[in-house]
C-alpha cells in the first residue's frame, strides 16, 4: 500500500486544471440504468469511485469502458437487479442504482452502503420516498429489496435535504406514472447537472436547484452524451493550498458560482481571490485572519471543505470556531492535526481552533476522503516531513493529487509504505 511523503514549506505557484466532479459523475453514470443504449461521458475523473460504479454496472449486465477521462457505457444488455455487498461496501454512492433499477427492471436488491466513516448517513429517506412512489420495500440480510410493477408519482418531503436521496428519487420518478414533487430537495450543482442530463434524455424535470423539484413522468428515454462539471471541492482544496503557502494559484475548469461560500470565507480570512468566467485566482502572502465557519446544506459552506479550512485556521492569528451541522463524526481528522502541532479543542459539534503559526511534520493516518486532503494541506505548510498513510481514501476523490501539487512547486511524492 502506498503512502504520500511531503516536505513542507514551499510556496505554491502556477496553474492547475480542476478535474470533473466525482459527485456529479456518479449519479449521472447510475442514470444510464434507466434505459438501454450507448452513453458517452466526457471530463470524467480517473478515480477509484468511478472504477467502482463502472464495475457495478458491468455486474448488472452493462458494458463499460473508461480511458482518457471518457467513459463509454452500453446498458443495452443490463438485466440483473442485484448490487452486491462486495462493491457497494466500497462506496456509499452505490445506493444511487436503487431508484433507476426499480424504474427499469421493476425490482432491485442493493446492499446497504459503505464508504467513508463520517457518520451513519442512513438511507431511510430514500426508502420512504420510494414507498411514496408505490414501491414495496423490505430489509433483509443487509440488503434493501424494492419492487414495483410501475412507480406512480407522489409527493415527497425530506426532513432534511439529502443529495443522494434527491438524486435517487429524481431518477426513480422520471418514468413514473403521473407527477412527483420533491419538497425540501437538495440544491447542489450536482443535482442540476443530473437533472440536465435526464432532461436531455427526454425526462421532464423542473426547478432542479431549488427546494421544490417537480417531475412529470414520461413514457420513454434515450441515451445521451454528457460532460461532467468541474469539481468544486477539489477547487476549494487548491484554493486553500494557495492561501496556506502564501502562493498564487490560477484554477481552470471550476465554476466560481459553485463555490461562493468558500470564496467569501477566504476573502474574510484576508486572502485575495479573483475570478472570471474561465478561471479563479487565489493569492496568499498576508497574515491569515481567524474566521468562524458553520457547515450547511448548499448554498451554505460545504461540509466537504470543513477539514481543509480547519488546517487554514490552525495557522491563522487568533481563535476560530468551526461548527459541523451535517455529519456527526466529521472531526475525526482532528487527532492527526494535533499530532502536527495544531491547537484544536472539540466540544460536541464545535471545534475551537487556536492559530499556532507553524505546524510540524509527522507521520499521520488518513481516516476519510476529506480528512486525507486536510493532511496533505497540513503537510504542505508544515516544517520538515509529513508521511501520510491509508491514502486510498484520497484516490477515491482526488485525481493525481500529488502530481498536481508537484506541478505547483510542492515537494510531494507517492512512495511505498514502510
N, C-alpha and C positions, 0 to 999 in steps of 0.2 A: 504493500500500500504506500502511495506517495505522500509526501509532506511538502509544505511550502516554507522556504527559507528566505528571510528578508533582513537585509542590513539597512537600518533606518537612517534618517537624517538628510536624505536627498530632496532637493526642491524639484517638483514635477512641472514640466513644461511641454507644450506641444498640442497635438490634435488627436482625438480618439473618436472612432466611429462606434456608435451605440448599436448593439445588436437588436434583432427583433425580440419582441416581448414574449417570454415563455408563458406568462399568464394570459396572453391573448391567443397564442398559438394552440395551447392545449384544448380549450373548448371548441375552437374552430376545426381542429382535426377531429375531435369527437363528433362534431356535427356532420361529418361525412357519412356516418352510420345511417342518417335519415333517409338516404336514397341511394340507389345503385348508380355507378358510373365512375368516371375518372376525374379526380380533383388535382389541382396543382396549387401549391403554396410557395410563395417567394419570401425571402428575408426571414427564414425560419432559423432560430439559433441552434447551434450544434451542442446540445446538452443531453445529459442522462435522462431527464424527464421526457424530452422529445423522443428519445430512443424507446423509452418505456411505453408511451402512448401508441407509438407505431407498432411495437411488438404486440400490444394488447389488441390492436385492430387485426393484425395478422392471425392471432389466436382465434378471433371471431370469424375468420374466413376471408378477410380482405387481403389485398396486396399493397405493400408499402415500400417505397424506395426513397432514400434520402442521400443527397450529395450536394456539395457547394451551396449550402443553405437553401436548397429547394427540395420540397417533399412532394412526391407523386403518389397518390393513393387511389386505388381502384376498389370500390366497395361492391362491385357487381355480384361477386360470389359470397358476400357476407351473409352467413346463415346461422351462426352459433350465438347463443344468448347468454353464455356464462363467462364472466370476467373473474379469473381465478385469483386466489389469495396470493400466489407467488408473485404476480405482477402488481396487483392493487396494493399490497403491503408496502411497496417501494415508494408509492406516490399517492397522496390523498386525492389529487385531481382525477384519478382514475374513476371516481364516482360519477364523473361527468358523462360516462357512457350509459348510465341508468335511464335517463329520460329518452334519449334517441333510440335505445334498444326497445323500450316498451312501445314507442311510437311506430317503429318499423316492423318489429318481429312479434309484437303483441305480448311479449314477456321478456323478463330479464332476471338474471341471477348474478348478483355482484357482491363480491366480498366486501365486508366493512373495511373502510380505507385506513391506510397508514400514513407515512410522511414524517414531517418534522415534529419534534417533541415540544411543541409550544402551546399545548393546551388540548382540551378534549375535542373541540371543534365538531360537535355532533352533527349528524345529517338528518336529524328529526324533522327540520323544516322542509327538506327535500321530500321526505316521505309523506308528510302531511299534505304538501302541495300536490303530489301525485294522487293521493287519495281524493283530494278535491276535484281532480280531473277524471275520477272514476276508476283508478287502478286499485286492485286488491293487493295489499302489502302483507308480507309475512317475514319475520326474522327467525332464522333457523341455522344453527351450527356455524355462526359467524358470517352468514350470508344474508343479504336482502333479496327477497324474491318478490317481484312485481309482475302483475298480469292484468291485461285489459283487452277485451275484444276490439274496442275502439275507445280512445280517450275522448272525453267530452269537455268543452270549455267550462270554466268556472271562475270564481273569484277567490284569489289567494291573498292573504295578508301575512306578511312576515313580522314577527315580534321585533326583530332587529334586522337591518339589511344584511343579506348574505350574498356574496359574489357568486360562489359556485351554485348556490341554491337558485338564484335568479337565472343563471345560465342554464342549469339543468331543466328548469321548468319552462323557460322560453323554448328550448329545443323540443320538449315534450308537447308543448301546446301548438306548435306551428301547423301540425296536421290534424289536430283535434277538431271534432265537430263543434262548430259554434265559436263563441268569443271567450277569451280568457283575459282577465285583468289581474295583474300582479301589483299589489299595493305595498308601499314601503320597500320598493325594489332597490337593489344596489345601483349606483350611478357611475361606476368606474369607466374609464375609457375602453377597457377590455370588453365591457358589456356592449358598448356602442359598436365596437369592431365586430363582435359576434352577430349583433342584430343586422349590421350592414351586409355581412356575408349571407345570412339567412334570407334577407330580403332580395338579394341578388339571385338566390336560388329559387325565388318565387314565393317566399313567405310574405305575410302582411303583418309586420310588427311596427307599432307606432309609439313614439315618445321614449325610446330607449335613451338612457342617460338622465331621465327624470325619475321621480319616486313612484310614478304610476305608469306602467307599461301595458299597452293594450295589444292583444294578439288575435287576429281573426284567422281561424283555421282555413287552410287551403287543401285542395284535393291532390296536388302533385308538386314535386320539387325536382330540380335538376342540378347536376354538378356545376361547379364554377372554378375559376382561377382567382386567387386572392393573395394579397400582400400583407404580411404581418406588420403591425405598427411597432415603433421603437419602444424599447423597454425603459419606462420612466424610473424604475427603481435602480437599474444599472446606471442610468444617467445621474440620478441623485447620489449614488455612491462615488462616482468620479468627481462630482461637484464638491462633495465633502473632502475628497482627497486633495483637491487644489487648495481648499481653504486650510486644511491641516498643515500642509507642507509649505505654505506661503508661495505657492507656484501660480501658474497661469495655464489653464487648460481650455481648449475650444472643443466642444462636443458637437458632433453632427449626427443626424438620424433620430433625434428625440424631439418631441413637440413640447415647447415651453409651457403651453397651456395645460398639459397633463401633470406638471409638477410645480404649479404655482405656490402651494404651501411651503415646499422646500426652498424655492427661490426667496420667498418672503422671510423665512426664518434665517437663511444665510445672510440676507441683507441686514436683518435685525442684529445679527451677530457681528456686523462690521465687515462683511465680505462683499466685494464688488461683483455683481452679476449683471451681465448684459445679454441681450438676445435679439435675434431677428427671425425671419420665417424659417431659416435653414440651419441655425446653429445657436448654441448657448456658450458664452464665455464666462469663466469664473476665475477671479484673481484674488489671491490672498496676500499676505505680507504684513498687514497691520495687526494690531492686537485683537484677539478674539474676545468678544463680549459674551457673557453668560446670558442665555435666554431660556425661558420656560417653554416646555412642549407638552401638548396633550394629543395623543393619537386619537383619531376619529375616523368614521367611515368617510369615504370620498364625498365631497371635495375637501375634507379636513386633512390634517397632517397624517401621512400614511404610516401604519404600524410597521411596514416593511422597511422604513427608514429610521426607526427609533434607535436601533443598536448603533448604526453608523453615526447618528447625531450625538449619541452618548459619548462616543470617542472624542468628537469635537469639543463637547462641553468639558471633557476631562482635562483638556489643556487650555481652557478659557480662563479669563480672570473673573473670579467671583463664584457664586453659588447658583446653580440652576436646579429646577425641579422638572423631572420628566415623568409624566403620568401616562400609564398604559391602560387604555379603556377597551381594547379589542380582545386580546388574548391574556389569559391569567398567568401563563408560565413564561412570559417573554422577557424576563430578566435573567435567564439562566446563563447569559454571557458575562454577567457582572463579576462572578468569581474569577474568571480568566482575566478580565481587565484589571482587577485588583492585583493579580499576580504581576502585572506590568506597572504597578505603582499608582493606579487610579484610586481616587478617594470617593467612593460611592457607598451610600447607605440606603438600604431598602426598607420601606415601610408600606406594607400592603401592595397596592398597585402604583406606588410612587417611588421614584429613585431620586435621592438628593445627591447631586454631583458637585463636588468642590474642585475647582480647577487646580491642578498641581504644576502646571507649566511644562513639565517634561515627563514622559513615560520611559520605562526601561525595558529593553528586550528580554524575553523569557520564553521557555517552552510552554505552549498553550494548546488547548484542545478545542476544536470546533464542536458545537452542540446542535446547531441547526443552520439553515441556509444563511439567514441574515446575520446571525452571530458570527459565522465564518467571515463574512465581509467586514464586520467590525474589527475582527482580529487582524485582518490584512491591513486595514487602515491604521490601526494602532501600531502595527509593526513598521509601517512606512514612516511614522513620525517618532518612533522610539529610539533611544540611544542603543547602540550595539545591535545584537542579532536576535531575531524572533523566529522560532520554529513552530509552525502550526501543523498539528496532526488532525486526522479524520477529515481531510479536505474533500472527501467525496460529496459532502454537503455543498461545497462550492460548485462542483461540477454539475449539480442539479440546476443551478440558476445563473451562473456567470460564464459566458463563453470566453475562453482563452484569457482569463483574468491576469495571469502572470505575464503573458506576452504583451497585453495591452499596457499594463503598468510599466513593464520594461521599456516599451516604446516611448513612454513619457519620461524616462530617466531614472526609474526606480531600480534598486539592486534587489531583484526578486527572482527566484527560480524554483522550479519543481524538482524535488530530489527524492530518492528512495528513502523509505522510513528507516531509521536507525535500529 
